[in-house]
């Protein structure tokens, strides 16, 4: 649904609500905006080169990959939103509520939160070869709460490989009945200060980046197979591979780009540590690929109370903030061309890149607002990959248009010869 500059936002909300007179907003995901139907296939892979370090079982690293792809229209089995039975077995009846909130848990348990995907539907031959985008969830999240964003991207002709990072996700269930809930003991043992938390997370980011690279290796093998029953085998355009993620997953996508030039473009949705989406090498190199940092930032200068809470003077705190901002600028300038997009802080939350604000909405007005923000985040992310993977028009990044809720779109040109 396109925004009209002549319609003020309250009127727009009323228009949205009137368009869905019989539907409870908190119980449905938005219809994907593209023309392609959606198929789904699940993989479970074992990386025999890595022993899992977050469990005492001495097992190899296991990775679940949910692959969403453009498909022919199918009357097949609709993919469920998530496995509520597995969540109940591990966490009890209140477990789902801890992830989704009361409103969201009620909506999902009702069975009325539906995906738009059919399991193992035939690949849409009209697409030919489809660009591939890896997706990594936030720390302690699950891929399913990003379904709306994933489906929207797929509906425009992308294949999305959503990875579940075992023991860092809220819960990962395997086909053999084993489950990997979020690991807390080692996280707690790593320390409680912000610096210790970041150091621990940085180590996990390395593992997630390795998960992405391992999954790409598997797709290379799959794409050469014939008569496998895998609907998209042979249709993966592995010359056009992107990586994206939310929160810690965004940092993992950036790290994977730094490590693997097979990945041609990456997007980070609100994932920074001390304002940094990724770290520069000692020689000042960031990454060779185009990069998108899509975040929400409260642009309010610190005050005396902020400084006192950190045990600093206001002068010291301002100096620190200025230093961190310079570091961010240096990172964004040291890429194969980057964009910095700011989502309006007061109209969004950290989870606005996910389904959660929709699932947790208490009324139609809240849901309409959540839907609109999610629509904007989907559009900017998709146009970034349109521009950097497909080389097609991206009006939101060429300066010809800016959508509501966006405070800034800034482009950083491709860095010098060190990024060649």
Secondary structure as GFF3:
##gff-version 3
##sequence-region A 1 420
A	DSSP	alpha_helix	9	19	.	.	.	ID=ss1
A	DSSP	three_ten_helix	25	27	.	.	.	ID=ss2
A	DSSP	beta_strand	37	51	.	.	.	ID=ss3
A	DSSP	beta_strand	60	71	.	.	.	ID=ss4
A	DSSP	beta_strand	78	80	.	.	.	ID=ss5
A	DSSP	alpha_helix	84	91	.	.	.	ID=ss6
A	DSSP	alpha_helix	95	109	.	.	.	ID=ss7
A	DSSP	beta_strand	114	119	.	.	.	ID=ss8
A	DSSP	beta_strand	130	136	.	.	.	ID=ss9
A	DSSP	three_ten_helix	143	146	.	.	.	ID=ss10
A	DSSP	alpha_helix	147	154	.	.	.	ID=ss11
A	DSSP	beta_strand	159	165	.	.	.	ID=ss12
A	DSSP	beta_strand	171	173	.	.	.	ID=ss13
A	DSSP	beta_strand	179	181	.	.	.	ID=ss14
A	DSSP	alpha_helix	185	189	.	.	.	ID=ss15
A	DSSP	alpha_helix	194	223	.	.	.	ID=ss16
A	DSSP	beta_strand	236	246	.	.	.	ID=ss17
A	DSSP	alpha_helix	248	259	.	.	.	ID=ss18
A	DSSP	beta_strand	265	269	.	.	.	ID=ss19
A	DSSP	beta_strand	290	295	.	.	.	ID=ss20
A	DSSP	alpha_helix	304	309	.	.	.	ID=ss21
A	DSSP	alpha_helix	314	333	.	.	.	ID=ss22
A	DSSP	beta_strand	338	343	.	.	.	ID=ss23
A	DSSP	three_ten_helix	345	347	.	.	.	ID=ss24
A	DSSP	three_ten_helix	350	353	.	.	.	ID=ss25
A	DSSP	alpha_helix	356	359	.	.	.	ID=ss26
A	DSSP	alpha_helix	364	385	.	.	.	ID=ss27
A	DSSP	pi_helix	386	390	.	.	.	ID=ss28
A	DSSP	three_ten_helix	395	397	.	.	.	ID=ss29
A	DSSP	beta_strand	406	412	.	.	.	ID=ss30
A	DSSP	three_ten_helix	417	419	.	.	.	ID=ss31
###
